[in-house]
Amino acid sequence: MTSFERFDYWLDIAEYDLVTAEAMYNSGRWLYVAFMCQQAIEKLCKGLYNLYADENAPRIHNIRSVLRKFADKLPAAITEEQYRFFDNLTAFYLEGRYPEHKQKLSELVHEPEAKRILAKTKEEFEWPLTLKM
């Protein structure tokens, strides 16, 4: 599989996650909007990792950490605003075995925050597509 095919693989599942985030928004599952947005951006960044760094994307969920592994190879710098948003998304990664963490996060995400996260994710979703060499 070429690096472009691997990117397209990650893009396909990232797009699915973004559609799922919209479905979660429409059904009022605010925490899962944030989680699926995190998943969508993480997967896009792993696709970029395949293009710019290596064929094996790291098995981590911290978006900033993934990006830092190849940021110096990108044609344009990642802004601090983008990093802050990605850090915010990373906080919504859910580990199924920690239900108390999920409960605390649920209390932080209400409809206006879910709407903001979804809108910003859609905006940032376009950014990696411009970096596909």
C-alpha positions as CSV (number, residue, x, y, z in Angstrom):
1,M,0.0,0.0,0.0
2,T,1.4,3.4,-0.9
3,S,1.5,6.4,1.4
4,F,-1.3,8.0,-0.6
5,E,-3.4,4.9,-0.2
6,R,-2.8,4.8,3.5
7,F,-3.8,8.5,3.7
8,D,-7.0,7.7,1.8
9,Y,-7.7,4.9,4.2
10,W,-7.4,7.2,7.2
11,L,-9.4,9.9,5.4
12,D,-12.2,7.5,4.7
13,I,-12.6,6.5,8.4
14,A,-12.1,10.1,9.5
15,E,-15.0,11.2,7.2
16,Y,-17.1,8.4,8.7
17,D,-16.3,9.7,12.2
18,L,-17.3,13.2,11.2
19,V,-20.6,12.1,9.9
20,T,-21.1,10.1,13.1
21,A,-20.3,13.3,15.1
22,E,-23.1,15.1,13.2
23,A,-25.5,12.2,13.9
24,M,-24.6,12.4,17.6
25,Y,-25.3,16.1,17.5
26,N,-28.7,15.6,15.9
27,S,-29.5,13.0,18.6
28,G,-28.3,15.2,21.5
29,R,-25.4,13.0,22.6
30,W,-23.1,16.0,23.3
31,L,-20.1,14.1,24.8
32,Y,-20.1,11.8,21.8
33,V,-20.0,14.7,19.4
34,A,-16.8,15.8,21.0
35,F,-15.4,12.3,21.1
36,M,-16.2,11.6,17.4
37,C,-14.7,15.0,16.4
38,Q,-11.5,14.0,18.3
39,Q,-11.5,10.7,16.4
40,A,-12.0,12.4,13.0
41,I,-9.1,14.8,13.5
42,E,-6.8,12.2,15.1
43,K,-7.3,9.9,12.1
44,L,-6.7,12.7,9.6
45,C,-3.5,13.5,11.4
46,K,-2.4,9.9,11.3
47,G,-3.1,9.9,7.5
48,L,-0.8,12.9,7.2
49,Y,1.8,11.0,9.3
50,N,1.7,8.3,6.7
51,L,2.5,10.9,4.0
52,Y,5.2,12.9,5.8
53,A,6.8,10.6,8.3
54,D,6.3,6.8,8.2
55,E,3.9,4.1,7.1
56,N,3.1,3.1,10.7
57,A,1.1,5.8,12.4
58,P,1.8,5.9,16.2
59,R,-0.8,4.1,18.4
60,I,-1.4,7.2,20.5
61,H,-4.4,9.5,20.8
62,N,-2.8,12.8,21.5
63,I,-3.2,14.8,18.4
64,R,-0.4,17.3,19.2
65,S,2.0,14.4,19.8
66,V,1.1,12.9,16.4
67,L,1.6,16.2,14.6
68,R,4.9,17.0,16.3
69,K,6.4,13.9,14.8
70,F,6.3,15.5,11.3
71,A,5.3,19.1,11.8
72,D,8.7,20.3,10.6
73,K,8.1,18.6,7.2
74,L,4.8,20.4,6.5
75,P,4.7,23.1,3.9
76,A,3.0,25.5,6.4
77,A,3.3,25.7,10.1
78,I,0.6,24.5,12.5
79,T,-0.7,27.5,14.3
80,E,-0.8,27.8,18.1
81,E,-4.6,28.2,17.8
82,Q,-4.8,24.9,15.9
83,Y,-2.7,23.2,18.6
84,R,-4.9,24.6,21.3
85,F,-8.0,23.3,19.6
86,F,-6.4,19.9,19.0
87,D,-5.4,19.8,22.7
88,N,-9.0,20.5,23.6
89,L,-10.2,17.7,21.4
90,T,-7.6,15.3,22.8
91,A,-9.2,15.8,26.2
92,F,-12.3,14.1,24.8
93,Y,-10.7,10.9,23.9
94,L,-12.6,8.2,25.8
95,E,-11.2,5.1,27.3
96,G,-14.0,2.7,27.8
97,R,-12.6,1.3,31.0
98,Y,-12.8,4.6,32.9
99,P,-16.5,5.4,33.3
100,E,-15.9,8.0,36.0
101,H,-13.8,10.0,33.4
102,K,-16.6,9.8,30.9
103,Q,-19.1,11.1,33.5
104,K,-16.9,14.1,34.4
105,L,-16.5,14.9,30.7
106,S,-20.3,14.6,30.1
107,E,-20.8,17.3,32.6
108,L,-18.6,19.7,30.6
109,V,-20.2,19.3,27.2
110,H,-23.6,20.8,26.6
111,E,-25.3,21.7,23.3
112,P,-23.5,25.0,22.7
113,E,-20.1,23.5,23.3
114,A,-20.9,20.5,21.2
115,K,-22.0,22.8,18.4
116,R,-18.8,24.9,18.7
117,I,-16.6,21.7,18.7
118,L,-18.4,20.3,15.6
119,A,-18.2,23.5,13.7
120,K,-14.5,24.0,14.5
121,T,-13.8,20.4,13.6
122,K,-15.4,20.8,10.2
123,E,-13.3,23.9,9.6
124,E,-10.1,22.1,10.7
125,F,-11.0,19.0,8.8
126,E,-10.2,20.8,5.6
127,W,-6.7,21.8,6.7
128,P,-5.1,18.3,6.4
129,L,-6.6,17.9,2.9
130,T,-4.6,20.9,1.7
131,L,-1.4,19.2,2.8
132,K,-1.8,16.0,0.8
133,M,1.2,16.3,-1.4
